[in-house]
Amino acid sequence: MKGVLVDSSIILDVFENDPVWADWSEAALVTHATQLPLFINPVIYTEVSIGFQRIEELEEAFAGCGLHMLPIPK
């Protein structure tokens, strides 16, 4: 499976509209999304979740982002 694993710092830059990094991070996501699928893993999901009070808010933020969850290895 080919794709790009997106680090939590990139996602948080965009979600929090970081004044220094948001534009760069969003442009990087757009650039890579045109070439390969974008993935997160359970650790990245958990790191990002700390910024949300409710799971529903987190799920809404991720909805439509084009990020795919990698399966947990067995």
PDB file of N, CA, C, O and CB in Angstrom:
ATOM      1  N   MET A   1       0.842  -1.169   0.000  1.00  0.00           N
ATOM      2  CA  MET A   1       0.000   0.000   0.000  1.00  0.00           C
ATOM      3  C   MET A   1       0.893   1.239   0.000  1.00  0.00           C
ATOM      4  O   MET A   1       1.680   1.447   0.923  1.00  0.00           O
ATOM      5  CB  MET A   1      -0.961  -0.006   1.216  1.00  0.00           C
ATOM      6  N   LYS A   2       0.765   2.047  -1.029  1.00  0.00           N
ATOM      7  CA  LYS A   2       1.554   3.270  -1.118  1.00  0.00           C
ATOM      8  C   LYS A   2       0.719   4.442  -0.626  1.00  0.00           C
ATOM      9  O   LYS A   2      -0.496   4.483  -0.818  1.00  0.00           O
ATOM     10  CB  LYS A   2       2.041   3.515  -2.569  1.00  0.00           C
ATOM     11  N   GLY A   3       1.383   5.381   0.005  1.00  0.00           N
ATOM     12  CA  GLY A   3       0.715   6.578   0.489  1.00  0.00           C
ATOM     13  C   GLY A   3       1.662   7.397   1.343  1.00  0.00           C
ATOM     14  O   GLY A   3       2.847   7.088   1.465  1.00  0.00           O
ATOM     15  N   VAL A   4       1.111   8.450   1.932  1.00  0.00           N
ATOM     16  CA  VAL A   4       1.887   9.358   2.779  1.00  0.00           C
ATOM     17  C   VAL A   4       1.288   9.319   4.178  1.00  0.00           C
ATOM     18  O   VAL A   4       0.089   9.535   4.356  1.00  0.00           O
ATOM     19  CB  VAL A   4       1.893  10.823   2.204  1.00  0.00           C
ATOM     20  N   LEU A   5       2.128   9.044   5.166  1.00  0.00           N
ATOM     21  CA  LEU A   5       1.702   9.091   6.557  1.00  0.00           C
ATOM     22  C   LEU A   5       1.819  10.537   7.022  1.00  0.00           C
ATOM     23  O   LEU A   5       2.908  11.110   7.010  1.00  0.00           O
ATOM     24  CB  LEU A   5       2.556   8.126   7.457  1.00  0.00           C
ATOM     25  N   VAL A   6       0.705  11.121   7.430  1.00  0.00           N
ATOM     26  CA  VAL A   6       0.661  12.534   7.815  1.00  0.00           C
ATOM     27  C   VAL A   6       0.875  12.646   9.316  1.00  0.00           C
ATOM     28  O   VAL A   6       0.138  12.052  10.103  1.00  0.00           O
ATOM     29  CB  VAL A   6      -0.691  13.188   7.401  1.00  0.00           C
ATOM     30  N   ASP A   7       1.871  13.400   9.702  1.00  0.00           N
ATOM     31  CA  ASP A   7       2.193  13.595  11.113  1.00  0.00           C
ATOM     32  C   ASP A   7       1.146  14.472  11.794  1.00  0.00           C
ATOM     33  O   ASP A   7       0.528  15.328  11.161  1.00  0.00           O
ATOM     34  CB  ASP A   7       3.586  14.221  11.262  1.00  0.00           C
ATOM     35  N   SER A   8       0.959  14.247  13.079  1.00  0.00           N
ATOM     36  CA  SER A   8      -0.027  15.018  13.839  1.00  0.00           C
ATOM     37  C   SER A   8       0.267  16.510  13.822  1.00  0.00           C
ATOM     38  O   SER A   8      -0.666  17.311  13.872  1.00  0.00           O
ATOM     39  CB  SER A   8      -0.077  14.530  15.267  1.00  0.00           C
ATOM     40  N   SER A   9       1.517  16.904  13.755  1.00  0.00           N
ATOM     41  CA  SER A   9       1.839  18.331  13.756  1.00  0.00           C
ATOM     42  C   SER A   9       1.280  19.032  12.516  1.00  0.00           C
ATOM     43  O   SER A   9       0.857  20.185  12.597  1.00  0.00           O
ATOM     44  CB  SER A   9       3.356  18.531  13.831  1.00  0.00           C
ATOM     45  N   ILE A  10       1.275  18.354  11.385  1.00  0.00           N
ATOM     46  CA  ILE A  10       0.718  18.921  10.157  1.00  0.00           C
ATOM     47  C   ILE A  10      -0.791  19.100  10.302  1.00  0.00           C
ATOM     48  O   ILE A  10      -1.341  20.140   9.941  1.00  0.00           O
ATOM     49  CB  ILE A  10       1.042  18.020   8.941  1.00  0.00           C
ATOM     50  N   ILE A  11      -1.449  18.079  10.830  1.00  0.00           N
ATOM     51  CA  ILE A  11      -2.901  18.138  11.018  1.00  0.00           C
ATOM     52  C   ILE A  11      -3.261  19.241  12.005  1.00  0.00           C
ATOM     53  O   ILE A  11      -4.192  20.010  11.767  1.00  0.00           O
ATOM     54  CB  ILE A  11      -3.445  16.779  11.512  1.00  0.00           C
ATOM     55  N   LEU A  12      -2.535  19.320  13.099  1.00  0.00           N
ATOM     56  CA  LEU A  12      -2.824  20.345  14.105  1.00  0.00           C
ATOM     57  C   LEU A  12      -2.577  21.749  13.567  1.00  0.00           C
ATOM     58  O   LEU A  12      -3.313  22.674  13.909  1.00  0.00           O
ATOM     59  CB  LEU A  12      -1.977  20.114  15.351  1.00  0.00           C
ATOM     60  N   ASP A  13      -1.558  21.925  12.732  1.00  0.00           N
ATOM     61  CA  ASP A  13      -1.335  23.231  12.104  1.00  0.00           C
ATOM     62  C   ASP A  13      -2.586  23.702  11.375  1.00  0.00           C
ATOM     63  O   ASP A  13      -2.987  24.861  11.484  1.00  0.00           O
ATOM     64  CB  ASP A  13      -0.149  23.164  11.128  1.00  0.00           C
ATOM     65  N   VAL A  14      -3.196  22.782  10.628  1.00  0.00           N
ATOM     66  CA  VAL A  14      -4.375  23.124   9.837  1.00  0.00           C
ATOM     67  C   VAL A  14      -5.603  23.283  10.736  1.00  0.00           C
ATOM     68  O   VAL A  14      -6.330  24.269  10.615  1.00  0.00           O
ATOM     69  CB  VAL A  14      -4.634  22.048   8.765  1.00  0.00           C
ATOM     70  N   PHE A  15      -5.840  22.331  11.631  1.00  0.00           N
ATOM     71  CA  PHE A  15      -7.020  22.381  12.508  1.00  0.00           C
ATOM     72  C   PHE A  15      -7.011  23.628  13.394  1.00  0.00           C
ATOM     73  O   PHE A  15      -8.060  24.218  13.653  1.00  0.00           O
ATOM     74  CB  PHE A  15      -7.084  21.122  13.384  1.00  0.00           C
ATOM     75  N   GLU A  16      -5.829  24.025  13.855  1.00  0.00           N
ATOM     76  CA  GLU A  16      -5.727  25.173  14.763  1.00  0.00           C
ATOM     77  C   GLU A  16      -5.434  26.480  14.029  1.00  0.00           C
ATOM     78  O   GLU A  16      -5.302  27.533  14.652  1.00  0.00           O
ATOM     79  CB  GLU A  16      -4.644  24.920  15.794  1.00  0.00           C
ATOM     80  N   ASN A  17      -5.332  26.405  12.694  1.00  0.00           N
ATOM     81  CA  ASN A  17      -5.021  27.567  11.875  1.00  0.00           C
ATOM     82  C   ASN A  17      -3.792  28.314  12.409  1.00  0.00           C
ATOM     83  O   ASN A  17      -3.820  29.524  12.630  1.00  0.00           O
ATOM     84  CB  ASN A  17      -6.227  28.507  11.817  1.00  0.00           C
ATOM     85  N   ASP A  18      -2.724  27.550  12.606  1.00  0.00           N
ATOM     86  CA  ASP A  18      -1.481  28.115  13.123  1.00  0.00           C
ATOM     87  C   ASP A  18      -1.022  29.275  12.240  1.00  0.00           C
ATOM     88  O   ASP A  18      -0.899  29.109  11.027  1.00  0.00           O
ATOM     89  CB  ASP A  18      -0.383  27.031  13.206  1.00  0.00           C
ATOM     90  N   PRO A  19      -0.767  30.446  12.830  1.00  0.00           N
ATOM     91  CA  PRO A  19      -0.421  31.618  12.022  1.00  0.00           C
ATOM     92  C   PRO A  19       0.899  31.490  11.254  1.00  0.00           C
ATOM     93  O   PRO A  19       1.092  32.168  10.244  1.00  0.00           O
ATOM     94  CB  PRO A  19      -0.353  32.820  12.904  1.00  0.00           C
ATOM     95  N   VAL A  20       1.791  30.645  11.713  1.00  0.00           N
ATOM     96  CA  VAL A  20       3.084  30.485  11.044  1.00  0.00           C
ATOM     97  C   VAL A  20       3.051  29.321  10.055  1.00  0.00           C
ATOM     98  O   VAL A  20       3.571  29.443   8.946  1.00  0.00           O
ATOM     99  CB  VAL A  20       4.198  30.265  12.078  1.00  0.00           C
ATOM    100  N   TRP A  21       2.449  28.198  10.438  1.00  0.00           N
ATOM    101  CA  TRP A  21       2.585  26.964   9.675  1.00  0.00           C
ATOM    102  C   TRP A  21       1.341  26.490   8.923  1.00  0.00           C
ATOM    103  O   TRP A  21       1.455  25.604   8.077  1.00  0.00           O
ATOM    104  CB  TRP A  21       3.004  25.906  10.580  1.00  0.00           C
ATOM    105  N   ALA A  22       0.177  27.037   9.195  1.00  0.00           N
ATOM    106  CA  ALA A  22      -1.054  26.500   8.594  1.00  0.00           C
ATOM    107  C   ALA A  22      -1.020  26.506   7.069  1.00  0.00           C
ATOM    108  O   ALA A  22      -1.366  25.504   6.444  1.00  0.00           O
ATOM    109  CB  ALA A  22      -2.250  27.298   9.071  1.00  0.00           C
ATOM    110  N   ASP A  23      -0.612  27.606   6.467  1.00  0.00           N
ATOM    111  CA  ASP A  23      -0.585  27.680   5.004  1.00  0.00           C
ATOM    112  C   ASP A  23       0.384  26.660   4.408  1.00  0.00           C
ATOM    113  O   ASP A  23       0.064  25.981   3.433  1.00  0.00           O
ATOM    114  CB  ASP A  23      -0.197  29.090   4.554  1.00  0.00           C
ATOM    115  N   TRP A  24       1.563  26.563   5.004  1.00  0.00           N
ATOM    116  CA  TRP A  24       2.560  25.599   4.505  1.00  0.00           C
ATOM    117  C   TRP A  24       2.042  24.167   4.639  1.00  0.00           C
ATOM    118  O   TRP A  24       2.153  23.370   3.707  1.00  0.00           O
ATOM    119  CB  TRP A  24       3.898  25.754   5.273  1.00  0.00           C
ATOM    120  N   SER A  25       1.479  23.849   5.799  1.00  0.00           N
ATOM    121  CA  SER A  25       0.991  22.487   6.050  1.00  0.00           C
ATOM    122  C   SER A  25      -0.163  22.133   5.119  1.00  0.00           C
ATOM    123  O   SER A  25      -0.223  21.024   4.588  1.00  0.00           O
ATOM    124  CB  SER A  25       0.547  22.339   7.512  1.00  0.00           C
ATOM    125  N   GLU A  26      -1.073  23.074   4.924  1.00  0.00           N
ATOM    126  CA  GLU A  26      -2.197  22.819   4.020  1.00  0.00           C
ATOM    127  C   GLU A  26      -1.712  22.613   2.585  1.00  0.00           C
ATOM    128  O   GLU A  26      -2.194  21.721   1.886  1.00  0.00           O
ATOM    129  CB  GLU A  26      -3.202  23.982   4.074  1.00  0.00           C
ATOM    130  N   ALA A  27      -0.768  23.430   2.154  1.00  0.00           N
ATOM    131  CA  ALA A  27      -0.215  23.277   0.802  1.00  0.00           C
ATOM    132  C   ALA A  27       0.486  21.924   0.642  1.00  0.00           C
ATOM    133  O   ALA A  27       0.371  21.281  -0.402  1.00  0.00           O
ATOM    134  CB  ALA A  27       0.772  24.423   0.493  1.00  0.00           C
ATOM    135  N   ALA A  28       1.201  21.502   1.665  1.00  0.00           N
ATOM    136  CA  ALA A  28       1.873  20.192   1.608  1.00  0.00           C
ATOM    137  C   ALA A  28       0.850  19.068   1.499  1.00  0.00           C
ATOM    138  O   ALA A  28       1.043  18.125   0.731  1.00  0.00           O
ATOM    139  CB  ALA A  28       2.762  19.979   2.856  1.00  0.00           C
ATOM    140  N   LEU A  29      -0.240  19.162   2.263  1.00  0.00           N
ATOM    141  CA  LEU A  29      -1.290  18.140   2.196  1.00  0.00           C
ATOM    142  C   LEU A  29      -1.917  18.095   0.807  1.00  0.00           C
ATOM    143  O   LEU A  29      -2.118  17.015   0.250  1.00  0.00           O
ATOM    144  CB  LEU A  29      -2.373  18.410   3.255  1.00  0.00           C
ATOM    145  N   VAL A  30      -2.224  19.248   0.251  1.00  0.00           N
ATOM    146  CA  VAL A  30      -2.834  19.309  -1.082  1.00  0.00           C
ATOM    147  C   VAL A  30      -1.886  18.729  -2.121  1.00  0.00           C
ATOM    148  O   VAL A  30      -2.299  17.943  -2.973  1.00  0.00           O
ATOM    149  CB  VAL A  30      -3.207  20.764  -1.450  1.00  0.00           C
ATOM    150  N   THR A  31      -0.631  19.109  -2.052  1.00  0.00           N
ATOM    151  CA  THR A  31       0.363  18.609  -3.009  1.00  0.00           C
ATOM    152  C   THR A  31       0.463  17.091  -2.961  1.00  0.00           C
ATOM    153  O   THR A  31       0.412  16.429  -3.997  1.00  0.00           O
ATOM    154  CB  THR A  31       1.732  19.230  -2.728  1.00  0.00           C
ATOM    155  N   HIS A  32       0.606  16.542  -1.765  1.00  0.00           N
ATOM    156  CA  HIS A  32       0.770  15.090  -1.641  1.00  0.00           C
ATOM    157  C   HIS A  32      -0.514  14.334  -1.938  1.00  0.00           C
ATOM    158  O   HIS A  32      -0.466  13.219  -2.457  1.00  0.00           O
ATOM    159  CB  HIS A  32       1.252  14.738  -0.251  1.00  0.00           C
ATOM    160  N   ALA A  33      -1.663  14.922  -1.617  1.00  0.00           N
ATOM    161  CA  ALA A  33      -2.951  14.248  -1.859  1.00  0.00           C
ATOM    162  C   ALA A  33      -3.229  14.076  -3.345  1.00  0.00           C
ATOM    163  O   ALA A  33      -3.980  13.182  -3.735  1.00  0.00           O
ATOM    164  CB  ALA A  33      -4.092  15.034  -1.212  1.00  0.00           C
ATOM    165  N   THR A  34      -2.631  14.921  -4.177  1.00  0.00           N
ATOM    166  CA  THR A  34      -2.831  14.769  -5.619  1.00  0.00           C
ATOM    167  C   THR A  34      -1.993  13.636  -6.189  1.00  0.00           C
ATOM    168  O   THR A  34      -2.220  13.198  -7.317  1.00  0.00           O
ATOM    169  CB  THR A  34      -2.495  16.065  -6.336  1.00  0.00           C
ATOM    170  N   GLN A  35      -1.019  13.156  -5.406  1.00  0.00           N
ATOM    171  CA  GLN A  35      -0.117  12.121  -5.894  1.00  0.00           C
ATOM    172  C   GLN A  35      -0.371  10.753  -5.256  1.00  0.00           C
ATOM    173  O   GLN A  35      -0.281   9.721  -5.920  1.00  0.00           O
ATOM    174  CB  GLN A  35       1.306  12.536  -5.643  1.00  0.00           C
ATOM    175  N   LEU A  36      -0.692  10.761  -3.953  1.00  0.00           N
ATOM    176  CA  LEU A  36      -0.850   9.514  -3.205  1.00  0.00           C
ATOM    177  C   LEU A  36      -1.920   9.691  -2.132  1.00  0.00           C
ATOM    178  O   LEU A  36      -2.221  10.819  -1.743  1.00  0.00           O
ATOM    179  CB  LEU A  36       0.495   9.078  -2.567  1.00  0.00           C
ATOM    180  N   PRO A  37      -2.498   8.590  -1.649  1.00  0.00           N
ATOM    181  CA  PRO A  37      -3.444   8.710  -0.546  1.00  0.00           C
ATOM    182  C   PRO A  37      -2.741   9.171   0.736  1.00  0.00           C
ATOM    183  O   PRO A  37      -1.563   8.883   0.949  1.00  0.00           O
ATOM    184  CB  PRO A  37      -4.155   7.372  -0.310  1.00  0.00           C
ATOM    185  N   LEU A  38      -3.471   9.880   1.571  1.00  0.00           N
ATOM    186  CA  LEU A  38      -2.955  10.359   2.850  1.00  0.00           C
ATOM    187  C   LEU A  38      -3.478   9.470   3.970  1.00  0.00           C
ATOM    188  O   LEU A  38      -4.665   9.149   4.020  1.00  0.00           O
ATOM    189  CB  LEU A  38      -3.354  11.838   3.093  1.00  0.00           C
ATOM    190  N   PHE A  39      -2.570   9.074   4.875  1.00  0.00           N
ATOM    191  CA  PHE A  39      -2.929   8.163   5.957  1.00  0.00           C
ATOM    192  C   PHE A  39      -2.576   8.741   7.318  1.00  0.00           C
ATOM    193  O   PHE A  39      -1.668   9.561   7.451  1.00  0.00           O
ATOM    194  CB  PHE A  39      -2.238   6.827   5.770  1.00  0.00           C
ATOM    195  N   ILE A  40      -3.315   8.293   8.321  1.00  0.00           N
ATOM    196  CA  ILE A  40      -2.947   8.478   9.722  1.00  0.00           C
ATOM    197  C   ILE A  40      -2.993   7.105  10.362  1.00  0.00           C
ATOM    198  O   ILE A  40      -3.547   6.162   9.797  1.00  0.00           O
ATOM    199  CB  ILE A  40      -3.904   9.500  10.460  1.00  0.00           C
ATOM    200  N   ASN A  41      -2.409   6.999  11.540  1.00  0.00           N
ATOM    201  CA  ASN A  41      -2.482   5.740  12.281  1.00  0.00           C
ATOM    202  C   ASN A  41      -3.122   6.028  13.642  1.00  0.00           C
ATOM    203  O   ASN A  41      -3.370   7.191  13.963  1.00  0.00           O
ATOM    204  CB  ASN A  41      -1.054   5.086  12.449  1.00  0.00           C
ATOM    205  N   PRO A  42      -3.390   5.013  14.433  1.00  0.00           N
ATOM    206  CA  PRO A  42      -4.041   5.239  15.729  1.00  0.00           C
ATOM    207  C   PRO A  42      -3.265   6.173  16.658  1.00  0.00           C
ATOM    208  O   PRO A  42      -3.875   6.907  17.436  1.00  0.00           O
ATOM    209  CB  PRO A  42      -4.246   3.924  16.418  1.00  0.00           C
ATOM    210  N   VAL A  43      -1.951   6.160  16.592  1.00  0.00           N
ATOM    211  CA  VAL A  43      -1.155   7.049  17.445  1.00  0.00           C
ATOM    212  C   VAL A  43      -1.381   8.509  17.030  1.00  0.00           C
ATOM    213  O   VAL A  43      -1.591   9.367  17.888  1.00  0.00           O
ATOM    214  CB  VAL A  43       0.360   6.685  17.358  1.00  0.00           C
ATOM    215  N   ILE A  44      -1.342   8.788  15.756  1.00  0.00           N
ATOM    216  CA  ILE A  44      -1.564  10.141  15.259  1.00  0.00           C
ATOM    217  C   ILE A  44      -2.982  10.597  15.599  1.00  0.00           C
ATOM    218  O   ILE A  44      -3.181  11.734  16.028  1.00  0.00           O
ATOM    219  CB  ILE A  44      -1.325  10.209  13.733  1.00  0.00           C
ATOM    220  N   TYR A  45      -3.960   9.726  15.413  1.00  0.00           N
ATOM    221  CA  TYR A  45      -5.351  10.029  15.769  1.00  0.00           C
ATOM    222  C   TYR A  45      -5.445  10.422  17.243  1.00  0.00           C
ATOM    223  O   TYR A  45      -6.114  11.395  17.590  1.00  0.00           O
ATOM    224  CB  TYR A  45      -6.271   8.813  15.475  1.00  0.00           C
ATOM    225  N   THR A  46      -4.777   9.668  18.099  1.00  0.00           N
ATOM    226  CA  THR A  46      -4.795   9.944  19.537  1.00  0.00           C
ATOM    227  C   THR A  46      -4.113  11.263  19.863  1.00  0.00           C
ATOM    228  O   THR A  46      -4.609  12.033  20.685  1.00  0.00           O
ATOM    229  CB  THR A  46      -4.121   8.814  20.301  1.00  0.00           C
ATOM    230  N   GLU A  47      -2.985  11.528  19.227  1.00  0.00           N
ATOM    231  CA  GLU A  47      -2.289  12.796  19.468  1.00  0.00           C
ATOM    232  C   GLU A  47      -3.165  13.987  19.107  1.00  0.00           C
ATOM    233  O   GLU A  47      -3.195  14.978  19.837  1.00  0.00           O
ATOM    234  CB  GLU A  47      -0.985  12.849  18.670  1.00  0.00           C
ATOM    235  N   VAL A  48      -3.869  13.900  18.000  1.00  0.00           N
ATOM    236  CA  VAL A  48      -4.739  14.993  17.564  1.00  0.00           C
ATOM    237  C   VAL A  48      -5.964  15.100  18.473  1.00  0.00           C
ATOM    238  O   VAL A  48      -6.475  16.197  18.698  1.00  0.00           O
ATOM    239  CB  VAL A  48      -5.176  14.784  16.099  1.00  0.00           C
ATOM    240  N   SER A  49      -6.431  13.983  18.987  1.00  0.00           N
ATOM    241  CA  SER A  49      -7.665  13.972  19.786  1.00  0.00           C
ATOM    242  C   SER A  49      -7.567  14.795  21.062  1.00  0.00           C
ATOM    243  O   SER A  49      -8.588  15.234  21.591  1.00  0.00           O
ATOM    244  CB  SER A  49      -8.028  12.557  20.142  1.00  0.00           C
ATOM    245  N   ILE A  50      -6.379  15.007  21.557  1.00  0.00           N
ATOM    246  CA  ILE A  50      -6.198  15.743  22.811  1.00  0.00           C
ATOM    247  C   ILE A  50      -6.759  17.165  22.709  1.00  0.00           C
ATOM    248  O   ILE A  50      -7.164  17.743  23.718  1.00  0.00           O
ATOM    249  CB  ILE A  50      -4.709  15.791  23.187  1.00  0.00           C
ATOM    250  N   GLY A  51      -6.785  17.722  21.513  1.00  0.00           N
ATOM    251  CA  GLY A  51      -7.295  19.068  21.318  1.00  0.00           C
ATOM    252  C   GLY A  51      -8.815  19.178  21.264  1.00  0.00           C
ATOM    253  O   GLY A  51      -9.346  20.272  21.075  1.00  0.00           O
ATOM    254  N   PHE A  52      -9.514  18.071  21.426  1.00  0.00           N
ATOM    255  CA  PHE A  52     -10.970  18.062  21.323  1.00  0.00           C
ATOM    256  C   PHE A  52     -11.586  17.574  22.625  1.00  0.00           C
ATOM    257  O   PHE A  52     -11.047  16.681  23.280  1.00  0.00           O
ATOM    258  CB  PHE A  52     -11.428  17.179  20.149  1.00  0.00           C
ATOM    259  N   GLN A  53     -12.713  18.162  22.996  1.00  0.00           N
ATOM    260  CA  GLN A  53     -13.384  17.753  24.231  1.00  0.00           C
ATOM    261  C   GLN A  53     -14.259  16.525  24.026  1.00  0.00           C
ATOM    262  O   GLN A  53     -14.440  15.724  24.943  1.00  0.00           O
ATOM    263  CB  GLN A  53     -14.225  18.896  24.772  1.00  0.00           C
ATOM    264  N   ARG A  54     -14.800  16.379  22.819  1.00  0.00           N
ATOM    265  CA  ARG A  54     -15.709  15.256  22.554  1.00  0.00           C
ATOM    266  C   ARG A  54     -15.265  14.516  21.297  1.00  0.00           C
ATOM    267  O   ARG A  54     -14.746  15.119  20.357  1.00  0.00           O
ATOM    268  CB  ARG A  54     -17.173  15.752  22.401  1.00  0.00           C
ATOM    269  N   ILE A  55     -15.474  13.216  21.293  1.00  0.00           N
ATOM    270  CA  ILE A  55     -15.093  12.394  20.145  1.00  0.00           C
ATOM    271  C   ILE A  55     -15.846  12.823  18.896  1.00  0.00           C
ATOM    272  O   ILE A  55     -15.315  12.735  17.789  1.00  0.00           O
ATOM    273  CB  ILE A  55     -15.354  10.913  20.435  1.00  0.00           C
ATOM    274  N   GLU A  56     -17.078  13.286  19.064  1.00  0.00           N
ATOM    275  CA  GLU A  56     -17.880  13.723  17.924  1.00  0.00           C
ATOM    276  C   GLU A  56     -17.241  14.935  17.239  1.00  0.00           C
ATOM    277  O   GLU A  56     -17.289  15.058  16.015  1.00  0.00           O
ATOM    278  CB  GLU A  56     -19.312  14.061  18.376  1.00  0.00           C
ATOM    279  N   GLU A  57     -16.652  15.817  18.024  1.00  0.00           N
ATOM    280  CA  GLU A  57     -15.960  16.981  17.455  1.00  0.00           C
ATOM    281  C   GLU A  57     -14.741  16.548  16.649  1.00  0.00           C
ATOM    282  O   GLU A  57     -14.475  17.079  15.571  1.00  0.00           O
ATOM    283  CB  GLU A  57     -15.536  17.956  18.570  1.00  0.00           C
ATOM    284  N   LEU A  58     -14.013  15.588  17.177  1.00  0.00           N
ATOM    285  CA  LEU A  58     -12.845  15.055  16.477  1.00  0.00           C
ATOM    286  C   LEU A  58     -13.266  14.386  15.171  1.00  0.00           C
ATOM    287  O   LEU A  58     -12.663  14.630  14.125  1.00  0.00           O
ATOM    288  CB  LEU A  58     -12.086  14.053  17.372  1.00  0.00           C
ATOM    289  N   GLU A  59     -14.287  13.551  15.227  1.00  0.00           N
ATOM    290  CA  GLU A  59     -14.761  12.853  14.034  1.00  0.00           C
ATOM    291  C   GLU A  59     -15.245  13.846  12.982  1.00  0.00           C
ATOM    292  O   GLU A  59     -15.012  13.651  11.789  1.00  0.00           O
ATOM    293  CB  GLU A  59     -15.887  11.872  14.396  1.00  0.00           C
ATOM    294  N   GLU A  60     -15.915  14.909  13.417  1.00  0.00           N
ATOM    295  CA  GLU A  60     -16.384  15.937  12.483  1.00  0.00           C
ATOM    296  C   GLU A  60     -15.199  16.646  11.830  1.00  0.00           C
ATOM    297  O   GLU A  60     -15.232  16.931  10.633  1.00  0.00           O
ATOM    298  CB  GLU A  60     -17.286  16.961  13.209  1.00  0.00           C
ATOM    299  N   ALA A  61     -14.167  16.929  12.596  1.00  0.00           N
ATOM    300  CA  ALA A  61     -12.978  17.590  12.055  1.00  0.00           C
ATOM    301  C   ALA A  61     -12.283  16.712  11.015  1.00  0.00           C
ATOM    302  O   ALA A  61     -11.786  17.215  10.008  1.00  0.00           O
ATOM    303  CB  ALA A  61     -12.002  17.939  13.185  1.00  0.00           C
ATOM    304  N   PHE A  62     -12.249  15.407  11.258  1.00  0.00           N
ATOM    305  CA  PHE A  62     -11.602  14.492  10.318  1.00  0.00           C
ATOM    306  C   PHE A  62     -12.466  14.185   9.101  1.00  0.00           C
ATOM    307  O   PHE A  62     -11.940  13.822   8.049  1.00  0.00           O
ATOM    308  CB  PHE A  62     -11.247  13.206  11.018  1.00  0.00           C
ATOM    309  N   ALA A  63     -13.775  14.324   9.226  1.00  0.00           N
ATOM    310  CA  ALA A  63     -14.684  13.989   8.119  1.00  0.00           C
ATOM    311  C   ALA A  63     -14.376  14.851   6.902  1.00  0.00           C
ATOM    312  O   ALA A  63     -14.302  16.076   6.998  1.00  0.00           O
ATOM    313  CB  ALA A  63     -16.159  14.176   8.546  1.00  0.00           C
ATOM    314  N   GLY A  64     -14.205  14.223   5.801  1.00  0.00           N
ATOM    315  CA  GLY A  64     -13.973  14.958   4.568  1.00  0.00           C
ATOM    316  C   GLY A  64     -12.554  15.470   4.375  1.00  0.00           C
ATOM    317  O   GLY A  64     -12.284  16.184   3.409  1.00  0.00           O
ATOM    318  N   CYS A  65     -11.647  15.120   5.270  1.00  0.00           N
ATOM    319  CA  CYS A  65     -10.253  15.582   5.138  1.00  0.00           C
ATOM    320  C   CYS A  65      -9.461  14.773   4.120  1.00  0.00           C
ATOM    321  O   CYS A  65      -8.393  15.194   3.675  1.00  0.00           O
ATOM    322  CB  CYS A  65      -9.554  15.516   6.484  1.00  0.00           C
ATOM    323  N   GLY A  66      -9.980  13.630   3.761  1.00  0.00           N
ATOM    324  CA  GLY A  66      -9.253  12.783   2.833  1.00  0.00           C
ATOM    325  C   GLY A  66      -8.162  11.962   3.489  1.00  0.00           C
ATOM    326  O   GLY A  66      -7.306  11.398   2.806  1.00  0.00           O
ATOM    327  N   LEU A  67      -8.188  11.892   4.822  1.00  0.00           N
ATOM    328  CA  LEU A  67      -7.215  11.080   5.563  1.00  0.00           C
ATOM    329  C   LEU A  67      -7.810   9.704   5.823  1.00  0.00           C
ATOM    330  O   LEU A  67      -8.965   9.587   6.233  1.00  0.00           O
ATOM    331  CB  LEU A  67      -6.812  11.768   6.904  1.00  0.00           C
ATOM    332  N   HIS A  68      -7.026   8.675   5.586  1.00  0.00           N
ATOM    333  CA  HIS A  68      -7.471   7.299   5.776  1.00  0.00           C
ATOM    334  C   HIS A  68      -6.735   6.690   6.959  1.00  0.00           C
ATOM    335  O   HIS A  68      -5.527   6.868   7.118  1.00  0.00           O
ATOM    336  CB  HIS A  68      -7.240   6.459   4.496  1.00  0.00           C
ATOM    337  N   MET A  69      -7.480   5.970   7.784  1.00  0.00           N
ATOM    338  CA  MET A  69      -6.890   5.315   8.945  1.00  0.00           C
ATOM    339  C   MET A  69      -6.209   4.018   8.534  1.00  0.00           C
ATOM    340  O   MET A  69      -6.815   3.159   7.894  1.00  0.00           O
ATOM    341  CB  MET A  69      -7.958   5.042  10.012  1.00  0.00           C
ATOM    342  N   LEU A  70      -4.944   3.889   8.909  1.00  0.00           N
ATOM    343  CA  LEU A  70      -4.253   2.613   8.677  1.00  0.00           C
ATOM    344  C   LEU A  70      -4.764   1.592   9.676  1.00  0.00           C
ATOM    345  O   LEU A  70      -5.032   1.936  10.827  1.00  0.00           O
ATOM    346  CB  LEU A  70      -2.702   2.773   8.796  1.00  0.00           C
ATOM    347  N   PRO A  71      -4.901   0.350   9.261  1.00  0.00           N
ATOM    348  CA  PRO A  71      -5.368  -0.662  10.201  1.00  0.00           C
ATOM    349  C   PRO A  71      -4.317  -0.954  11.268  1.00  0.00           C
ATOM    350  O   PRO A  71      -3.117  -0.810  11.033  1.00  0.00           O
ATOM    351  CB  PRO A  71      -5.732  -1.944   9.460  1.00  0.00           C
ATOM    352  N   ILE A  72      -4.779  -1.358  12.418  1.00  0.00           N
ATOM    353  CA  ILE A  72      -3.883  -1.770  13.499  1.00  0.00           C
ATOM    354  C   ILE A  72      -3.310  -3.135  13.137  1.00  0.00           C
ATOM    355  O   ILE A  72      -4.071  -4.060  12.856  1.00  0.00           O
ATOM    356  CB  ILE A  72      -4.632  -1.816  14.884  1.00  0.00           C
ATOM    357  N   PRO A  73      -1.991  -3.281  13.137  1.00  0.00           N
ATOM    358  CA  PRO A  73      -1.404  -4.591  12.801  1.00  0.00           C
ATOM    359  C   PRO A  73      -1.797  -5.645  13.828  1.00  0.00           C
ATOM    360  O   PRO A  73      -1.915  -5.365  15.021  1.00  0.00           O
ATOM    361  CB  PRO A  73       0.132  -4.491  12.717  1.00  0.00           C
ATOM    362  N   LYS A  74      -1.992  -6.845  13.343  1.00  0.00           N
ATOM    363  CA  LYS A  74      -2.353  -7.959  14.251  1.00  0.00           C
ATOM    364  C   LYS A  74      -1.145  -8.707  14.663  1.00  0.00           C
ATOM    365  O   LYS A  74      -1.246  -9.672  15.421  1.00  0.00           O
ATOM    366  CB  LYS A  74      -3.338  -8.914  13.603  1.00  0.00           C
TER     367      LYS A  74
END
